[in-house]
Amino acid sequence: MAKPPYSAASERNSEPIARVLQHELRDCGDVLEIGSGTGQHAVFMGGRMPSLRWQTSDLQDTHAWIRSLIETSQRQNVLPPLLLDMRAPVYRGKSFDAVYSSNTMHIMSEEAVGNMIPFVASVLKPGGRFCYYGPFKRGGQFTTESNEAFDHSLRAQDALMGLRELETIDTMAAANGLRQQRIYAMPANNLLIVWQRTPAPGK
Ligand SMILES: C[S@@+](CC[C@H](N)C(=O)[O-])C[C@H]1O[C@@H](n2cnc3c(N)ncnc32)[C@H](O)[C@@H]1O
């Protein structure tokens, strides 16, 4: 196995994300992460919130890195990755109290994002939360020049990548029973958005 990649951005944003998740996931047990990447967030959040069971997932080619980081960290509450590809997501296990993902929507295609939202709704328990961190366009505009430059650099690498419109994601979420609850402004012009699946009747 090649040396696992290290993400300087994950190192920087772990602490501010953890502060939000400690509040948003305070009543949660089982959390699914989509697109765990290097596994840095999984291990960091698992250490910060030991009562969570943090299920990692990603495309196959990242699994060896994620496994190796989990083993080194010895976090018992961070589980080895599932193969979850949002181009054709298949999952038949138990439901989750929350789903977390970061910096994935601008990497996967629009079509995969269009699969991800109903998939998230389908794996969440009623009342469960979807917490997503990353950069977005809002109202058809880039919110900063740096986000616009980032979008251009992504599209130059791969025409299917690029920043998504928050309003489009919200519309898709609402159509799948996920209501937007909160938007946190995060460092480096990112947002952390929290959607909640419609609670069960009477809750
Ligand atoms: C920029 S990395 C973000 C990793 C990590 N979440 C973070 O914030 O550091 C994007 C991640 O999305 C994953 N990804 C790309 N396409 C995907 C797909 N179709 N289904 C699931 N994950 C995907 C990549 O494998 C990668 O781990």
The ligand as an ORCA input file, in Angstrom:
! r2SCAN-3c Opt
* xyz 0 1
  C     -12.211     16.029     -1.542
  S     -12.402     14.397     -0.949
  C     -13.094     14.715      0.675
  C     -12.686     13.706      1.671
  C     -13.093     14.007      3.108
  N     -14.518     13.920      3.262
  C     -12.581     15.362      3.536
  O     -13.358     16.292      3.695
  O     -11.357     15.473      3.697
  C     -13.795     13.778     -1.858
  C     -14.157     12.355     -1.501
  O     -15.343     12.004     -2.230
  C     -15.203     10.645     -2.622
  N     -16.073     10.380     -3.771
  C     -15.929     10.804     -5.044
  N     -16.899     10.298     -5.829
  C     -17.681      9.548     -5.026
  C     -18.842      8.763     -5.244
  N     -19.379      8.631     -6.449
  N     -19.400      8.116     -4.194
  C     -18.862      8.230     -2.957
  N     -17.759      8.952     -2.683
  C     -17.166      9.605     -3.706
  C     -13.726     10.526     -2.973
  O     -13.299      9.194     -3.022
  C     -13.086     11.332     -1.858
  O     -12.794     10.544     -0.741
*
